[in-house]
Amino acid sequence: MASTTKEVATELLPLIRVYTDGSVERLFGSPIVPPSPDQDPETGVSSKDITISENPSISARLYLPKLTPHNQNQKLPILVYFHGGAFCVESAFSLLSHRYLNSIVSQANVVAISVEYRLAPEHPLPACYEDCWAALQWVASHSAGNGKEPWLINHGDFERIYIGGDSSGANTAHNLALRAGTESLPGGVKIFGAFLSQPYFWGSKPIGSESKEGHEKSLTSLIWSLVYPSATGGIDSPLINPLGPGAPSLAGLACDKLLVCVAEKDMLRERGVWYCDEVKKSGWKGEVELFEVKGEDHAFHFLNVEAENAKAMVKRLASFLK
């Protein structure tokens, strides 16, 4: 009898396993949970799922803070959020994302759109970038009265649009902020601010305290090879190394405010600090701030929102969005 054991082509622990037949096993990720149309019991935030595009398939979870006499007639800032997960795991509809967005939306008093983009390796980059750009365009289209989403039309302030994300989502936010500098959004909408939380940046040569041993075979490098095998420049593509050869000037970031968050024990920390420093040197005209959390590792605030340091970080993000 023929063996039913499948052969592994690529295994990147603890994230993903890809088989030679093309099937994918995602090893990391939280369960999918439904939205809370009748308000989340802990935060009072309402949420619902919508379709942005059928082809390609792009959807999102929308969040609306609890409406009170204080804010029900106010126009609220809009956050377009891109979840993390190395471009290949997690979801806008997962427990981790849902819990995190509820917390941010309730504290910042914003309308949020968490984008469900296509994942690699089935849909290699630039699929994620294109999906997130399409979602940002969809949001902006409501400013000119062309959209149909009442939460955006009735409650959104299109002069205060933010984009942001964690890890690969922060990488996406950076690349979209640059793209918005060369391509206009519907209705002449501008990005007011962006936050990059523990951004997924890398390069072929180690910087700062990054380990020189095994740098080229680090998980960060191997993930990029999996999610964007055709990237021009490989790990030094400007999309992953914004300070590498041929990268556009950071002065082209099309937002007025920028918050870069790093964690002391994160292997990506040096890149985030370097990026922040180089933005300041680039001639960019906006306000940039670095926020570092001591004693923590990558995605700490996302994985355990109840921890004190996680609460402090979400509080900082919320104050940036207010």
KOLPA-899324 format. One line per 8 residues: number of its first residue (from 1); their letters; for each residue x, y, z of N, C-alpha, C. Coordinates in steps of 0.1 Angstrom, whole numbers, padded with zeros to 4 digits. Layout:
NUM = A = X,Y,Z,X,Y,Z,X,Y,Z | ...
END
This chain:
1 = MASTTKEV = 0008,-0012,0000,0000,0000,0000,0009,0012,0000 | 0005,0022,-0008,0013,0035,-0009,0013,0042,0004 | 0024,0049,0007,0025,0057,0019,0017,0069,0018 | 0011,0073,0029,0003,0086,0028,0011,0097,0035 | 0023,0094,0039,0031,0105,0045,0035,0115,0035 | 0033,0128,0038,0036,0138,0029,0051,0143,0032 | 0057,0147,0021,0071,0151,0022,0072,0167,0025 | 0080,0170,0034,0081,0185,0038,0091,0191,0029
9 = ATELLPLI = 0087,0202,0023,0096,0210,0014,0103,0221,0022 | 0095,0228,0031,0101,0239,0039,0094,0239,0052 | 0102,0240,0063,0097,0241,0076,0104,0252,0084 | 0096,0262,0088,0101,0273,0095,0094,0273,0109 | 0100,0267,0119,0094,0266,0132,0096,0280,0139 | 0086,0284,0147,0074,0278,0150,0062,0282,0142 | 0064,0286,0129,0054,0293,0122,0046,0284,0112 | 0054,0277,0103,0047,0271,0091,0055,0259,0086
17 = RVYTDGSV = 0047,0250,0080,0053,0239,0073,0047,0238,0059 | 0055,0237,0049,0051,0236,0035,0055,0223,0029 | 0046,0216,0023,0048,0203,0017,0051,0203,0002 | 0057,0193,-0003,0061,0193,-0017,0048,0193,-0026 | 0037,0188,-0021,0025,0188,-0029,0018,0202,-0029 | 0025,0212,-0023,0019,0226,-0022,0010,0229,-0011 | 0007,0219,-0003,-0002,0222,0009,0006,0228,0020 | -0001,0235,0028,0005,0244,0039,-0001,0240,0052
25 = ERLFGSPI = 0007,0239,0062,0003,0237,0076,0008,0248,0084 | -0001,0256,0089,0002,0268,0098,0003,0263,0112 | 0014,0264,0118,0017,0259,0132,0014,0269,0143 | 0014,0282,0139,0012,0293,0148,-0001,0300,0144 | -0009,0304,0154,-0021,0312,0151,-0031,0310,0162 | -0040,0319,0164,-0050,0318,0174,-0063,0315,0166 | -0073,0309,0173,-0086,0305,0166,-0093,0317,0161 | -0101,0315,0150,-0110,0325,0144,-0122,0327,0154
33 = VPPSPDQD = -0125,0340,0156,-0136,0343,0165,-0146,0352,0158 | -0159,0352,0161,-0168,0360,0154,-0167,0375,0159 | -0172,0384,0151,-0172,0398,0155,-0183,0400,0166 | -0183,0412,0172,-0192,0415,0183,-0202,0426,0179 | -0212,0423,0171,-0221,0434,0166,-0229,0441,0177 | -0231,0434,0188,-0238,0440,0199,-0229,0444,0211 | -0217,0448,0207,-0207,0453,0217,-0200,0442,0224 | -0187,0443,0225,-0179,0434,0233,-0181,0437,0247
41 = PETGVSSK = -0184,0427,0255,-0188,0429,0269,-0178,0436,0278 | -0165,0435,0274,-0154,0441,0282,-0151,0455,0279 | -0152,0458,0266,-0148,0472,0261,-0159,0480,0255 | -0171,0474,0252,-0182,0481,0246,-0180,0484,0232 | -0169,0478,0226,-0166,0481,0211,-0175,0471,0203 | -0181,0477,0193,-0189,0469,0183,-0180,0465,0171 | -0182,0454,0165,-0174,0450,0153,-0183,0442,0143 | -0179,0442,0131,-0186,0435,0120,-0176,0432,0109
49 = DITISENP = -0179,0422,0101,-0171,0418,0090,-0177,0423,0077 | -0168,0428,0068,-0173,0433,0055,-0163,0428,0044 | -0169,0428,0032,-0161,0424,0020,-0157,0437,0013 | -0144,0438,0010,-0138,0449,0003,-0138,0446,-0012 | -0133,0434,-0015,-0131,0429,-0029,-0134,0414,-0030 | -0141,0410,-0041,-0143,0396,-0043,-0131,0390,-0051 | -0126,0398,-0060,-0115,0393,-0068,-0104,0404,-0070 | -0093,0404,-0062,-0089,0393,-0053,-0098,0394,-0040
57 = SISARLYL = -0097,0383,-0032,-0105,0382,-0020,-0099,0391,-0009 | -0105,0402,-0006,-0101,0411,0005,-0113,0414,0014 | -0111,0411,0027,-0122,0415,0036,-0116,0422,0048 | -0124,0425,0057,-0119,0433,0069,-0129,0432,0080 | -0124,0434,0092,-0132,0435,0104,-0132,0450,0108 | -0144,0456,0109,-0146,0470,0113,-0149,0471,0128 | -0144,0481,0134,-0146,0483,0148,-0151,0497,0151 | -0161,0498,0160,-0166,0511,0163,-0166,0512,0179
65 = PKLTPHNQ = -0161,0523,0184,-0161,0524,0199,-0175,0526,0204 | -0176,0524,0217,-0189,0526,0223,-0193,0541,0222 | -0205,0543,0216,-0210,0556,0214,-0217,0562,0226 | -0213,0573,0230,-0218,0580,0242,-0222,0594,0239 | -0229,0601,0247,-0233,0615,0244,-0221,0623,0241 | -0209,0619,0246,-0197,0627,0243,-0191,0625,0229 | -0193,0613,0224,-0186,0611,0211,-0196,0607,0199 | -0209,0605,0202,-0218,0600,0192,-0220,0610,0180
73 = NQKLPILV = -0218,0622,0182,-0219,0632,0172,-0205,0637,0167 | -0195,0631,0172,-0181,0635,0168,-0177,0627,0156 | -0168,0633,0148,-0161,0625,0138,-0149,0619,0144 | -0146,0607,0143,-0135,0600,0150,-0124,0597,0140 | -0111,0596,0146,-0100,0592,0137,-0103,0578,0132 | -0097,0575,0120,-0098,0562,0114,-0085,0555,0114 | -0084,0543,0118,-0072,0535,0118,-0074,0523,0108 | -0065,0523,0098,-0064,0511,0089,-0053,0503,0094
81 = YFHGGAFC = -0056,0491,0099,-0046,0482,0106,-0043,0470,0098 | -0030,0466,0099,-0025,0454,0092,-0019,0445,0102 | -0025,0433,0104,-0020,0424,0114,-0007,0418,0111 | 0000,0413,0121,0013,0407,0120,0012,0392,0117 | 0023,0385,0116,0023,0371,0114,0032,0367,0102 | 0043,0375,0100,0053,0371,0090,0048,0369,0076 | 0037,0376,0073,0030,0376,0060,0024,0362,0057 | 0025,0352,0067,0021,0339,0063,0012,0332,0074
89 = VESAFSLL = 0010,0338,0085,0001,0332,0095,-0007,0343,0102 | -0017,0340,0110,-0026,0348,0117,-0037,0354,0107 | -0046,0362,0113,-0058,0366,0106,-0064,0379,0113 | -0070,0387,0105,-0078,0398,0111,-0089,0393,0119 | -0093,0381,0117,-0105,0375,0124,-0101,0366,0136 | -0088,0366,0139,-0083,0357,0150,-0086,0363,0164 | -0085,0354,0174,-0087,0359,0188,-0077,0369,0192 | -0065,0367,0188,-0054,0377,0192,-0057,0390,0186
97 = SHRYLNSI = -0060,0391,0173,-0062,0403,0166,-0075,0410,0172 | -0085,0402,0173,-0098,0408,0178,-0097,0414,0192 | -0090,0407,0201,-0088,0412,0214,-0080,0425,0215 | -0069,0425,0206,-0060,0436,0206,-0067,0449,0200 | -0075,0447,0189,-0082,0458,0183,-0093,0463,0192 | -0100,0455,0199,-0109,0459,0209,-0103,0469,0219 | -0091,0465,0224,-0084,0473,0234,-0080,0487,0228 | -0074,0487,0216,-0070,0499,0210,-0081,0508,0207
105 = VSQANVVA = -0092,0503,0201,-0103,0511,0197,-0110,0517,0209 | -0112,0510,0220,-0118,0515,0232,-0110,0526,0238 | -0097,0524,0239,-0089,0534,0245,-0086,0546,0236 | -0085,0544,0223,-0081,0556,0215,-0094,0563,0209 | -0105,0556,0211,-0118,0562,0205,-0117,0565,0190 | -0114,0554,0183,-0112,0555,0169,-0121,0545,0162 | -0124,0547,0149,-0130,0537,0140,-0118,0529,0134 | -0119,0516,0135,-0107,0508,0129,-0112,0498,0119
113 = ISVEYRLA = -0103,0496,0109,-0105,0486,0099,-0093,0477,0099 | -0095,0465,0103,-0084,0455,0104,-0085,0446,0091 | -0075,0447,0083,-0076,0441,0069,-0072,0426,0069 | -0081,0418,0063,-0078,0404,0060,-0072,0403,0046 | -0059,0403,0045,-0052,0402,0033,-0048,0387,0030 | -0045,0384,0017,-0041,0371,0013,-0027,0368,0019 | -0026,0355,0023,-0013,0351,0030,-0004,0343,0020 | 0009,0345,0023,0019,0337,0016,0020,0324,0024
121 = PEHPLPAC = 0025,0313,0018,0031,0312,0005,0022,0310,-0007 | 0009,0307,-0003,-0001,0305,-0014,-0002,0317,-0023 | -0001,0329,-0016,-0002,0342,-0023,0010,0350,-0019 | 0022,0347,-0026,0034,0354,-0022,0033,0369,-0024 | 0041,0376,-0016,0042,0391,-0018,0045,0393,-0033 | 0040,0404,-0038,0034,0416,-0032,0019,0415,-0029 | 0013,0403,-0029,-0001,0402,-0027,-0006,0410,-0015 | 0000,0408,-0003,-0004,0415,0009,-0003,0430,0007
129 = YEDCWAAL = 0008,0435,0001,0009,0450,-0001,-0003,0455,-0010 | -0006,0447,-0021,-0016,0452,-0030,-0030,0451,-0023 | -0032,0441,-0015,-0045,0440,-0008,-0047,0451,0002 | -0036,0454,0009,-0037,0465,0019,-0038,0479,0013 | -0032,0481,0002,-0033,0493,-0006,-0048,0495,-0011 | -0053,0484,-0016,-0067,0484,-0021,-0077,0487,-0009 | -0074,0481,0003,-0082,0484,0014,-0081,0499,0018 | -0069,0504,0018,-0068,0519,0021,-0075,0527,0011
137 = QWVASHSA = -0074,0524,-0002,-0082,0531,-0012,-0097,0530,-0009 | -0101,0518,-0006,-0116,0516,-0003,-0120,0526,0009 | -0112,0526,0019,-0116,0535,0030,-0116,0550,0026 | -0106,0554,0018,-0105,0568,0013,-0117,0571,0004 | -0122,0561,-0003,-0132,0564,-0013,-0145,0569,-0006 | -0146,0566,0007,-0158,0571,0015,-0158,0586,0017 | -0146,0592,0016,-0145,0606,0019,-0152,0614,0008 | -0153,0609,-0004,-0160,0616,-0015,-0174,0611,-0017
145 = GNGKEPWL = -0179,0604,-0007,-0193,0599,-0008,-0195,0587,-0017 | -0184,0580,-0021,-0186,0569,-0030,-0187,0556,-0023 | -0184,0555,-0010,-0185,0543,-0003,-0199,0541,0003 | -0201,0529,0008,-0214,0525,0013,-0214,0521,0028 | -0202,0522,0034,-0201,0517,0048,-0206,0528,0058 | -0217,0526,0065,-0222,0537,0073,-0213,0540,0085 | -0206,0531,0090,-0197,0534,0102,-0186,0544,0098 | -0181,0543,0086,-0171,0552,0081,-0178,0566,0077
153 = INHGDFER = -0189,0565,0070,-0196,0577,0066,-0201,0585,0077 | -0207,0579,0087,-0213,0586,0098,-0203,0590,0109 | -0192,0582,0111,-0184,0585,0123,-0169,0588,0119 | -0165,0585,0107,-0151,0587,0104,-0146,0601,0100 | -0135,0605,0105,-0129,0618,0102,-0118,0615,0091 | -0120,0619,0079,-0111,0616,0068,-0099,0625,0068 | -0098,0634,0077,-0086,0643,0078,-0077,0637,0089 | -0081,0626,0095,-0073,0620,0106,-0073,0605,0103
161 = IYIGGDSS = -0067,0601,0092,-0066,0587,0089,-0052,0582,0093 | -0051,0571,0100,-0039,0565,0105,-0038,0552,0098 | -0025,0547,0096,-0023,0533,0093,-0013,0528,0103 | -0013,0515,0105,-0004,0509,0115,-0005,0494,0115 | 0005,0488,0121,0006,0474,0122,0017,0469,0130 | 0017,0456,0133,0027,0449,0141,0035,0440,0132 | 0049,0440,0134,0058,0431,0127,0057,0432,0112 | 0052,0422,0106,0050,0423,0091,0039,0433,0088
169 = GANTAHNL = 0030,0435,0097,0020,0446,0095,0026,0460,0095 | 0036,0461,0104,0043,0474,0104,0052,0476,0092 | 0058,0465,0087,0065,0466,0074,0055,0471,0063 | 0043,0465,0063,0033,0469,0053,0029,0484,0055 | 0027,0488,0067,0024,0503,0069,0035,0512,0064 | 0048,0508,0066,0059,0516,0061,0058,0517,0046 | 0056,0506,0039,0056,0505,0025,0044,0513,0019 | 0033,0512,0026,0021,0520,0021,0023,0535,0023
177 = ALRAGTES = 0030,0539,0034,0032,0553,0036,0041,0559,0025 | 0051,0551,0021,0059,0555,0009,0051,0555,-0004 | 0043,0545,-0006,0035,0545,-0018,0026,0557,-0019 | 0020,0561,-0008,0011,0572,-0008,0018,0585,-0011 | 0031,0585,-0011,0039,0597,-0015,0040,0598,-0030 | 0037,0587,-0037,0038,0588,-0052,0025,0585,-0059 | 0016,0579,-0052,0003,0576,-0057,-0008,0582,-0048 | -0017,0589,-0054,-0028,0596,-0047,-0039,0586,-0043
185 = LPGGVKIF = -0045,0589,-0032,-0057,0582,-0027,-0070,0589,-0031 | -0081,0582,-0032,-0093,0588,-0036,-0097,0600,-0028 | -0103,0610,-0034,-0108,0621,-0027,-0096,0630,-0022 | -0084,0628,-0026,-0073,0636,-0021,-0070,0633,-0007 | -0074,0622,-0002,-0072,0618,0012,-0057,0616,0015 | -0052,0621,0027,-0039,0620,0031,-0038,0611,0044 | -0027,0605,0045,-0024,0597,0058,-0019,0607,0068 | -0026,0608,0079,-0022,0617,0090,-0010,0612,0098
193 = GAFLSQPY = -0012,0599,0102,-0001,0593,0110,0000,0578,0108 | 0012,0573,0112,0015,0558,0110,0022,0553,0123 | 0018,0542,0127,0026,0535,0138,0032,0522,0133 | 0044,0520,0136,0051,0508,0132,0056,0501,0145 | 0049,0490,0149,0052,0483,0161,0061,0471,0158 | 0073,0471,0164,0083,0461,0162,0084,0457,0147 | 0087,0467,0138,0086,0464,0124,0096,0454,0119 | 0091,0446,0110,0098,0435,0103,0107,0441,0092
201 = FWGSKPIG = 0119,0445,0096,0129,0450,0086,0141,0441,0088 | 0149,0439,0077,0161,0431,0078,0170,0435,0067 | 0182,0428,0066,0191,0430,0055,0202,0420,0056 | 0211,0420,0045,0221,0409,0044,0232,0411,0054 | 0234,0424,0058,0246,0426,0067,0240,0430,0081 | 0245,0424,0092,0241,0427,0105,0244,0441,0109 | 0236,0447,0117,0239,0460,0123,0238,0460,0138 | 0245,0470,0144,0244,0471,0159,0248,0458,0166
209 = SESKEGHE = 0239,0454,0175,0242,0442,0183,0237,0429,0176 | 0232,0430,0164,0227,0418,0157,0239,0408,0156 | 0236,0395,0158,0246,0384,0157,0251,0383,0143 | 0264,0382,0142,0270,0380,0128,0270,0365,0125 | 0269,0357,0134,0269,0342,0132,0255,0338,0128 | 0254,0332,0116,0241,0326,0112,0232,0337,0107 | 0236,0349,0105,0227,0360,0101,0220,0357,0088 | 0227,0351,0078,0220,0348,0065,0210,0337,0066
217 = KSLTSLIW = 0212,0329,0076,0202,0317,0078,0193,0320,0090 | 0192,0332,0094,0183,0335,0105,0168,0333,0101 | 0159,0331,0110,0145,0329,0107,0140,0341,0099 | 0144,0353,0103,0139,0365,0096,0143,0364,0081 | 0155,0360,0078,0159,0359,0064,0151,0348,0057 | 0150,0336,0063,0143,0325,0057,0128,0327,0055 | 0122,0335,0064,0108,0339,0062,0106,0347,0049 | 0115,0357,0047,0114,0365,0036,0116,0357,0023
225 = SLVYPSAT = 0125,0348,0023,0127,0339,0011,0114,0331,0008 | 0107,0327,0018,0095,0320,0016,0083,0328,0011 | 0082,0340,0017,0070,0348,0014,0072,0357,0002 | 0084,0360,-0002,0087,0368,-0014,0099,0362,-0022 | 0098,0350,-0027,0110,0344,-0034,0115,0351,-0046 | 0106,0360,-0052,0110,0367,-0064,0114,0381,-0062 | 0116,0385,-0049,0119,0399,-0045,0132,0403,-0052 | 0132,0414,-0059,0144,0420,-0065,0153,0424,-0053
233 = GGIDSPLI = 0166,0419,-0053,0175,0422,-0043,0174,0413,-0031 | 0165,0403,-0031,0164,0393,-0020,0161,0400,-0007 | 0170,0396,0003,0168,0402,0016,0172,0417,0017 | 0178,0422,0007,0181,0436,0006,0171,0444,-0003 | 0160,0437,-0006,0149,0445,-0013,0145,0457,-0005 | 0143,0468,-0011,0138,0480,-0003,0126,0477,0005 | 0118,0467,0002,0106,0464,0009,0108,0458,0023 | 0120,0452,0024,0124,0446,0037,0135,0453,0043
241 = NPLGPGAP = 0144,0459,0035,0155,0467,0040,0153,0482,0035 | 0146,0490,0042,0143,0503,0038,0155,0513,0037 | 0167,0507,0042,0179,0515,0041,0190,0509,0033 | 0185,0499,0025,0194,0491,0016,0197,0498,0003 | 0204,0491,-0006,0208,0497,-0019,0195,0500,-0027 | 0194,0512,-0033,0183,0515,-0041,0170,0518,-0034 | 0170,0518,-0021,0158,0521,-0014,0154,0536,-0015 | 0141,0539,-0017,0137,0553,-0018,0140,0561,-0005
249 = SLAGLACD = 0141,0574,-0006,0144,0582,0005,0132,0581,0015 | 0136,0580,0028,0125,0580,0038,0119,0594,0040 | 0124,0604,0033,0118,0617,0033,0105,0617,0025 | 0103,0606,0018,0091,0605,0010,0079,0599,0018 | 0081,0596,0030,0069,0590,0038,0058,0600,0039 | 0046,0595,0034,0035,0605,0032,0026,0604,0045 | 0031,0609,0056,0023,0611,0068,0029,0622,0076 | 0022,0627,0085,0027,0639,0094,0033,0634,0107
257 = KLLVCVAE = 0029,0622,0112,0033,0617,0124,0037,0603,0123 | 0048,0599,0130,0052,0585,0130,0057,0581,0143 | 0052,0569,0148,0056,0563,0160,0062,0549,0157 | 0074,0547,0162,0081,0534,0160,0082,0528,0174 | 0077,0516,0176,0078,0509,0188,0087,0497,0187 | 0096,0495,0197,0105,0484,0197,0105,0478,0211 | 0109,0465,0212,0111,0458,0225,0125,0454,0227 | 0130,0456,0239,0144,0455,0242,0150,0441,0238
265 = KDMLRERG = 0143,0430,0240,0149,0417,0237,0145,0412,0223 | 0139,0420,0215,0134,0416,0202,0146,0416,0192 | 0148,0405,0184,0159,0405,0175,0157,0416,0164 | 0145,0421,0162,0143,0432,0153,0145,0446,0158 | 0149,0446,0171,0150,0459,0178,0159,0469,0171 | 0171,0464,0167,0182,0473,0161,0176,0479,0149 | 0169,0472,0141,0164,0477,0128,0154,0488,0131 | 0145,0486,0141,0135,0497,0144,0142,0509,0148
273 = VWYCDEVK = 0152,0508,0157,0159,0520,0162,0166,0527,0150 | 0173,0519,0142,0181,0525,0131,0171,0532,0121 | 0160,0526,0118,0150,0532,0109,0145,0545,0115 | 0142,0545,0128,0138,0558,0134,0148,0569,0133 | 0161,0565,0135,0172,0575,0134,0173,0580,0120 | 0172,0571,0110,0174,0575,0096,0162,0583,0091 | 0150,0581,0096,0139,0590,0093,0142,0604,0097 | 0148,0606,0109,0151,0619,0114,0161,0626,0106
281 = KSGWKGEV = 0171,0618,0100,0182,0623,0092,0178,0626,0078 | 0167,0620,0074,0163,0620,0059,0158,0633,0054 | 0154,0642,0063,0148,0655,0058,0133,0654,0058 | 0128,0643,0063,0113,0641,0064,0108,0652,0073 | 0096,0658,0069,0091,0670,0076,0082,0667,0088 | 0079,0654,0090,0070,0651,0101,0076,0650,0115 | 0068,0645,0124,0072,0643,0138,0074,0628,0140 | 0086,0623,0144,0088,0609,0146,0092,0607,0161
289 = ELFEVKGE = 0087,0596,0166,0091,0593,0180,0094,0578,0181 | 0104,0574,0190,0107,0560,0193,0102,0557,0207 | 0095,0546,0208,0090,0541,0221,0095,0527,0223 | 0103,0525,0234,0109,0512,0237,0104,0507,0250 | 0101,0494,0250,0096,0487,0262,0107,0478,0266 | 0112,0480,0279,0123,0472,0284,0119,0458,0288 | 0128,0449,0287,0126,0435,0292,0116,0426,0284 | 0112,0431,0272,0102,0423,0265,0108,0419,0251
297 = DHAFHFLN = 0101,0408,0246,0105,0403,0233,0094,0406,0223 | 0096,0400,0211,0088,0403,0199,0073,0400,0202 | 0064,0409,0199,0050,0407,0199,0044,0404,0213 | 0052,0408,0223,0047,0406,0237,0034,0412,0240 | 0031,0424,0235,0019,0431,0238,0007,0425,0231 | 0009,0418,0220,-0001,0412,0212,-0005,0398,0218 | 0005,0391,0223,0003,0378,0228,-0004,0377,0242 | -0001,0388,0250,-0007,0388,0264,-0011,0402,0267
305 = VEAENAKA = -0023,0406,0263,-0027,0420,0264,-0029,0424,0279 | -0030,0414,0288,-0033,0417,0302,-0020,0420,0310 | -0008,0418,0304,0004,0421,0311,0006,0436,0312 | 0013,0440,0323,0014,0454,0326,0021,0462,0314 | 0032,0456,0309,0040,0462,0298,0031,0463,0285 | 0023,0453,0283,0014,0453,0272,0004,0464,0273 | -0002,0465,0285,-0011,0476,0287,-0005,0490,0285 | 0008,0491,0290,0015,0504,0288,0017,0507,0273
313 = MVKRLASF = 0020,0497,0265,0022,0499,0251,0009,0502,0244 | -0002,0495,0247,-0015,0499,0241,-0019,0513,0245 | -0016,0517,0257,-0019,0530,0261,-0012,0540,0253 | 0001,0537,0250,0009,0546,0242,0004,0547,0228 | 0000,0536,0222,-0006,0536,0209,-0019,0544,0208 | -0027,0542,0219,-0040,0549,0219,-0037,0565,0220 | -0027,0569,0228,-0025,0583,0229,-0020,0589,0216 | -0012,0581,0209,-0007,0585,0195,-0019,0587,0186
321 = LK = -0029,0579,0187,-0041,0579,0178,-0051,0590,0181 | -0050,0595,0193,-0060,0605,0198,-0058,0618,0192
END
